Amino acid sequence: MTCMSSPSDDHRDRVGDGEPAGRGSAAPRPGTGLHGWLGAHEESWWIWILEHAQDVVTLAVGLVLIVLAGVLLVAAVVDFAHASRPVADAAQDLLDQVLLVLILVEVVHTVVITLRARRLIAQPFIVIGLIAVIRRILLVLTPAAGNHAASTSELALLIAMVAVFVAALIAVGHFEQERGFTAE
């Protein structure tokens, strides 16, 4: 996702034998990409439009997620405050909702990083997965009405997933540090 300055940039790419890229040929020559059908200027203009449309959609998704996180958080706090059941059960539901809100906020953080860096960064996705697994572990281990008893194999799988996510965070952090990438 590279950013081009504007659709009016004058790119004079040439194709093959020195002829300007244009609409003149019926089919593109191998290795020429869109240049066989579109001129270089037209191609860069379409790429510019697609990149900015992608940014608009990404921004809209981020805004919807923020609104959803806010609504979930307010609803969870109101539900907890007006709970007519034992505090332990209400606290478990509140914790579950707060962790879901945290997952949504991490997704929004990932959207922001993607818009800033113009590339996809793996660490936020790993954090989202880690939070989701921890949320599941808490849900399985907390005794409440409606929860099924966790099997040993399910708990072992969840713990293994936590270990894999932590190892992935360390590996990706090390890799990005070596390459000079930053998440912010």
DANOR-V16253 format. One record per residue. SS is DSSP state (A for helix, B for strand, O for the rest). PHI is phi in degrees with one decimal (* if undefined). Layout:
# DANOR-V16253
SS	PHI
SS	PHI
This chain:
# DANOR-V16253
O	*
O	-93.5
O	-99.3
O	-100.9
O	-70.4
O	-166.0
O	-72.8
O	-91.6
O	-58.5
O	-98.3
O	-95.2
O	-107.1
O	-70.5
B	-116.5
B	-119.6
O	56.0
O	-88.9
O	98.7
B	-76.4
B	-63.4
O	-68.5
O	-167.0
O	-87.4
O	-63.0
O	-90.3
O	-76.3
O	-136.4
O	-70.7
O	-77.9
O	-55.0
O	82.1
O	-98.6
A	64.7
A	-73.6
A	-58.4
A	-69.0
O	-101.8
O	-114.7
O	-73.6
A	-61.0
A	-65.6
A	-65.5
A	-63.0
A	-65.7
A	-65.7
A	-65.6
A	-63.3
A	-59.1
A	-62.7
A	-63.6
A	-63.1
A	-73.1
A	-64.1
A	-61.9
A	-62.2
A	-64.8
A	-64.5
A	-62.0
A	-63.4
A	-62.9
A	-61.6
A	-59.6
A	-65.1
A	-62.8
A	-65.3
A	-63.5
A	-62.1
A	-61.4
A	-61.8
A	-62.7
A	-62.7
A	-62.8
A	-65.6
A	-63.2
A	-62.8
A	-66.5
A	-67.4
A	-64.3
A	-61.6
A	-65.3
A	-68.0
O	-104.6
O	-70.0
O	-103.9
O	-104.8
O	-57.7
A	-60.4
A	-62.1
A	-67.6
A	-65.4
A	-66.3
A	-63.3
A	-63.7
A	-63.8
A	-60.9
A	-60.7
A	-68.9
A	-65.4
A	-66.9
A	-64.2
A	-61.5
A	-61.7
A	-62.2
A	-62.2
A	-65.7
A	-65.4
A	-64.8
A	-62.7
A	-58.7
A	-63.5
A	-61.8
A	-62.9
A	-62.8
A	-63.2
A	-66.6
A	-72.1
A	-82.9
O	60.3
O	-153.4
O	-85.1
O	-113.3
O	-77.9
A	-54.1
A	-61.1
A	-67.6
A	-66.7
A	-62.6
A	-60.5
A	-62.6
A	-63.2
A	-62.9
A	-63.3
A	-67.9
A	-62.7
A	-59.7
A	-65.4
A	-60.9
A	-63.0
A	-65.9
A	-71.9
A	-83.8
O	-87.0
O	-73.6
O	-153.7
O	-65.1
O	93.2
O	-80.2
O	-86.8
O	-70.9
O	-78.2
O	-81.2
A	-62.6
A	-67.4
A	-65.3
A	-64.1
A	-63.0
A	-64.4
A	-63.8
A	-66.3
A	-63.2
A	-64.0
A	-60.5
A	-62.0
A	-65.5
A	-63.6
A	-64.7
A	-62.2
A	-65.3
A	-60.2
A	-64.6
A	-64.9
A	-65.9
A	-61.2
A	-65.4
A	-62.2
A	-69.6
A	-68.2
A	-63.0
A	-83.1
O	83.2
O	-83.8
O	-128.6
O	-82.2
O	-107.4
